[in-house]
Amino acid sequence: MTLLGNTVCTTDSMQDQEIFAAAATTLHQAVLDQAATQTSQIAIIDGATELKHDYATLARDTERLAQAVWGAVKLGPAAGHAGKLIAVLCEKGYCQVLSTLAVMQAGHAYLPLNVDWPTARLLDVMAEGGVEYLLISRQSAANQTLFASLSGSHRLLVIEDLLEAPAAESMTLPLV
């Protein structure tokens, strides 16, 4: 029997223990662990832009966006940090991956939305999930009709704007 974190693994097989330990790691932490050892390796190739993003860039951008999300929720109208469901409306690619990792790193869950859905469907899905915050790509936010419809009932956070904003005072993110 082996203690792995706060969980007991009841197998003596080293392979089973390694699988168990890997399963006990969160998705975003597994990516950040990879980033710590493979900094210059390619993490994501954005299919739309063909841009290659290495693990160091992914880790840096994830941390920055996670801090922005954490700060927005902390200062928002229904302030709090306890596991909110945050919607992500973004085209497939780097920003989508980055957004989902950042939401998890900030201690929340994400709700992926399809950019091809009609506005009514987006609103219905977010209402069903009790979503208050929406991470949205600049491209989706440029649709003025969509932006107006979504911003009436949700706090919209434009992903690229958050990444380009001056870095805020460093905050300690929750351990998740």
TACORHU-V703163 format. One record per backbone hydrogen bond with DSSP energy under -1.0 kcal/mol. CO is the residue of the C=O (numbers start at 1). NH is the residue of the N-H. E is the energy in kcal/mol with one decimal. If there is no record, write none. Layout:
BEGIN
co/nh/e
CO/NH/E
CO/NH/E
END
This chain:
BEGIN
co/nh/e
2/9/-3.6
4/7/-1.9
7/4/-3.3
9/2/-2.8
13/17/-2.3
14/18/-2.3
15/19/-2.3
16/20/-2.7
17/21/-2.6
18/22/-2.2
19/23/-2.2
20/24/-1.3
22/25/-1.0
26/30/-2.3
27/31/-1.9
28/32/-2.2
29/33/-2.7
30/34/-2.0
31/35/-2.3
32/36/-1.7
34/38/-2.2
38/41/-1.8
39/56/-2.3
41/55/-1.9
44/53/-3.0
46/50/-2.7
51/46/-2.7
53/43/-2.8
53/44/-2.0
54/58/-2.4
55/59/-2.9
56/60/-2.4
57/61/-2.9
58/62/-2.5
59/63/-2.3
60/64/-2.3
61/65/-2.7
62/66/-2.8
63/67/-2.3
64/68/-1.8
65/69/-2.7
66/70/-2.9
67/71/-2.6
68/72/-2.4
69/73/-2.5
70/74/-2.3
71/75/-2.1
81/83/-1.2
84/109/-2.5
86/111/-2.1
87/135/-3.2
88/113/-2.6
89/137/-2.2
93/97/-2.0
94/98/-3.1
95/99/-2.4
96/100/-2.1
97/101/-2.3
98/102/-2.6
99/103/-2.4
100/104/-1.9
101/105/-2.6
102/106/-1.9
103/108/-2.2
104/107/-1.7
109/86/-3.1
111/88/-2.4
114/117/-1.8
118/122/-2.0
119/123/-2.7
120/124/-2.3
121/125/-2.6
122/126/-2.5
123/127/-2.3
124/128/-2.5
125/129/-1.8
126/131/-2.7
132/155/-3.2
133/87/-2.1
134/157/-3.0
135/89/-3.1
136/159/-2.2
137/141/-2.5
138/142/-1.3
140/143/-1.3
142/144/-1.2
143/147/-3.1
144/148/-2.4
145/149/-2.1
146/150/-2.5
147/151/-2.7
150/154/-1.0
155/134/-2.6
157/136/-2.5
158/162/-2.2
159/163/-2.0
160/164/-1.8
161/165/-1.3
END
